[in-house]
């Protein structure tokens, strides 16, 4: 196994050290970094961006030729790591000889420690691994009232003041994966891009903390547990509905298509989308109708039938509930207004 040591918390220096050890080509632009690996070490890339309040976001999408351990020195700042595995598997231990825990596909892990010790992240060779890592470092604050975000998080995980180190591995969560895909889909540049990334990263942090709370509440609840394969089926079915929301779906048809019972379908959609299957379909139809009204010359009746509805009055009712205006009003106000001096 090859070990790479990271002995800094500054993102620029982290990528310089990764470049030294992994080779490849490093591209930097303002506060963004991207390391493209060469075929000798493996394939893929590592991306990173430095955000406000001591937060950094890193994304690994790699397939390595050897087992690799990334040994990150915690330093006196004692950062908190929020990891999400979108593909493959990631190993973690405190120090080289510590007990290793595995982060599987669709799981999030929260890594914290009370003393400066190394976080060892292990990547398996020959397996494409996609990991998102949010690092929350201590930030400097001027007054006792101005408590850092890191300290507030640390109080959550060490409220009993007894545990030295903590690794939390969650149950499966597909919604976090969707937010990470939103990060990848950002096309804007400059300050708009930075604001969008910061907003989504903050939302991912909130979702990961919420997942921990939910897991603690449900730890003694043995009901309603879906397997990873079943959750993958729900995700694939959701993607199909998003692509073709106009189809005449029934719960029986969707059960047959996914191979899941109606009960598991409803449970999975509630977990993934916080909606029933029916509400999810209607919501996707509404989103498509808004896009058609905004970007095409179709009249309202044509939009209604093209998204799978038969009643214009029913469509108008739920459109207004969602967007707080009638579809006719929305259609009539799509022409850009010229600015005047």
N, C-alpha and C positions, 0 to 999 in steps of 0.2 A: 504494500500500500504506500502511496506517495502522500506526504503531509506538507501542506502549505500553511505557513504561519502568518497571521495577520495581527500586527501589534500596534494598531492605530485605530481611532474611531473616525478620522476624517476621510470622507468618501474619496477624495482625490488620491490620497496616499494608499487607500485600500486598493483602488484600481491599478495604481502603479505597482504595488506588490503582487497583485494577481497577474499583471502583465509580465513581470519578471519571472514568475514561476510557471505560468501557463503558456507564455509565448503568444503568438497570434498578433493581431493588429488592434491598437487602442485608438478610439476616436473620442474626442471631447468637444463639447460645445456648451459654454457657460457652465451651468451646474449639472449637466448631463454627461454620462459616460457610457461607452459601449465597447466591450472587448469581444472581438470575433476570434474564435479559436481556429488554429490550423489543424490539418489532418493528423499531424504527428502526435499531438496531445489528445485530440478528440474533435468533435464537431459541435457546432452550436454557438451560443453567445451568452454573455453576462451583461446586463444593463443596470444602471443605477442613476438615481437623481437625488440631490440634496434639497430638502424642503425646510420650511420654517420650524421653529421651536425644537430644534435638535432632532428632527425626524429625517431619516433617510429611507429610501425605497430601493431594494435590489431585486432583480429578477434573473433567475438562472434557467436557461433552456439548453441543456447540454447532454451529450452522449460521449462519455469519456472512455479512453482506451485502457485505463487502469482504475482500480479502486483509489479514491482520493479522499483524504481527510482535510477539511478546512478548519484549522485551529485558530479561533478568534480570541485574542486576549481581551478579557472583559474590562480591564483597566479600572482605575479608581472611580470612574464615572458610573459603573454598574448599569449598563444599558439593559433594556428589556427587548427581547426579540419576539416578534409575531411572525410565525412561518405558516405558509399554506402550500400544500402539495397538490398540484393540478395533474401531475403524471409521474409515474415511477414511485420511488420510495426514498426517504431521507432518514439516515441514522443520526442520533444525537447523544452525546455524553458530556458530563462535566469532567474535563481532563481526559488524558489518553487512556487511563485505566478505570474510568468511571463506568457505571452501568449504562448500557446503550438502550435507548428507546427508539422505536421506529415510527415515523410519520408516513402513513399510507396515503394513497390517492384519495382526494376530497377531504382530508383531515387538516385541521389547523393545530398548531402547537404554540404554546406561550412559554418562553424560556426566561427564567429570572434567577438571580443569585444575590446573596447578601455580602459576599466577599469576592475579591478580584480573582476569579478562576476562569480557566479557558472553556469556551463552548466549542466542542468538536462536532462539526457537521460532516457526515460521511456520505459520499456519492458512490454508488455501485457501478462498476465498469459494464459497458455494453448495454446499459438500460437508459433510454431517454428519460431525463428527469427534469421536470418543470417545477421550480420552487420560487415562491414570492416571499420576500423577507422585509418586514418593516422593522426598522431599528429605532427605538426611542432612547435617546441619550439624555443625561442630565443637562439642563440648561441653567445659565446663570440668572438669578433673580435678585432684585435690589432690596426688597423688604420681606419681612416675615409673612406678610399677608399675600405676597405675590408668589404663591407656591407653584413649583414647576409641575408640568404635566407628568413627568417621569415619577416624581415623588407621590403624586396622587395615585398613579397606577401601582407603585410599589406598596403603598398602604393597603391596597386591595388584596394583593397576593401575600403580604406578610402581616396580616392584621393580628395574628396571634404572637408575632415577634419571636417565634421559636424556630421556624424552618430556615436552614441556610440556603438551600437551593430548591428550585421548583421547576418541574417540567409538566405541563398540562397538555395532554393529547385529547382532542375533542372527538365527538362522534362525527359522522359524515355531514358535510355542508356544501351543497352545490351553489347556493346563492353567492357565497364569497367568490367562487370561481367565475361567476357571471360578471361580478364587479371588476375582477382582474382582466377579463376579456374587454370590458369597457375601457380600461386603461390603455390596452393595446390598440384599440380602435380610434383613439384620439388623433385627429388629423391637424388640429389647429397648431399654431406656433406662438412663441413669445409668451407674454404675460397671460394670455387666454389659456394656453396649454398648461402653464404652471398652476393657475387657479383651478382648472379642471382636475389635474392630477392630485393637488392637495385635497380637494373636496372628496374625491373618490377614495384616496388613501385614508382620510379621516373616517369615512363611512365604513371601510373595511375594518379599521381598528374597532369601531363601535360594534360591528357585527361579530368580531372575534370575541370581544368581551361578553357580549350578549350570549354567544354560544356557550361560553364557560358557565355563565349564570344558569342558563337553561339546563345544561347537563347536570349541574349540581342539584337542581330542583328535581330532575327526573331520574336521579341515580337509583332510587328505590322503585321506580316505576317500570315494571317488566312488560307493559303493553305497548303496542304501537311502534315496533322496532322493525325498520326495513333494512334489508341487506344492501351492500354496496352495488351489487348487480341490479337489484330492483330500483335503486336510486338512479343508476345509469339509464335504465329503461324509461324512467319518468323524464329524465333530462332529454333523451332522444325524442320521446313523444312530444314534449313541450316545444322542442325545436321544430318539429313537423307542423304543429298547430300554428306556431308563429309564422312559418313560411306559407301555410295555406289555411288562414283563418276562416275563409269563406266556405269550406267544406261542410256538409251536413253531418256533423258529428253526433253520435249517441254514446252513452256510457258503455253500452254493450259492445259497440264497434271498437271503441278505444281500448276496452279490456282485451278484446280478441287481438288487436294489433300489438299491444304491449305484452300480452301474456300474464297480466296481473288482474287480480280480482277488483271489482268496483270499489271495495273498501280500501284496498291498498292504493289504488289510484287516487282516491280522495285524500288519503293520508299523505301520500307523496306530494301532491299538489299543494296541500296545506303547508308542508314543511318547506318546499322549494319556493313557492310563490305567495304563500299566505292567502290563498284563494281556493274556493272549490273549483272543480273542473269546469263547470258551467260558467262561473264568473271569470275564469281565466280566458275562456274562449271569447266571451263577450268583450272583455277588455282588449284582447288582441284585435278583434274586429273594429273596435272604436279607434284604436291606434292607426289601423290601416285606413279607416274612413277619413280620419284627419289628414293623413298623408295624401290621399286621393283628392280631397277637396282643395288642399293647398297647392298641389303640383300638377293637376290635370284639368281638362275642360269638361269633365263629366258633370252633368247636373245632379242634383241631390237624389232624385229617383234612381238614376243609373248607379250612383255610389251605393245606395241601399241594397240593390239587388246584386251588385258585384261583390259585396262582402258577406252575402249569405242570408240577409234579412228579407222578409216579405212584407213587413209593415213599416211604412214610412213614419207613421205617427209614433210607433214604439221606438224606432231608431232615433227620431228627434228628441224624444223624452230622455233616453239614456245618454245621448250626446250632450244635451244640456246639463244633465247631472254631472257628467265628467268634466266638461270644458266651460261650464257656466255661461254658455251662449248657445243660440240655436245654430244648426248647421247652415241655414240660409244666411244668417248674419255673418257667420264666419266666412262663407263663400264670397259674400259681397264686399268684404273688407280685406281682401288679399292683395289688391293693387298697392304697390309701394307709394307712400306719401312723399312728395318732393319737399325737401327742406327749403325754407325761404329765409332770406336775410332779414 
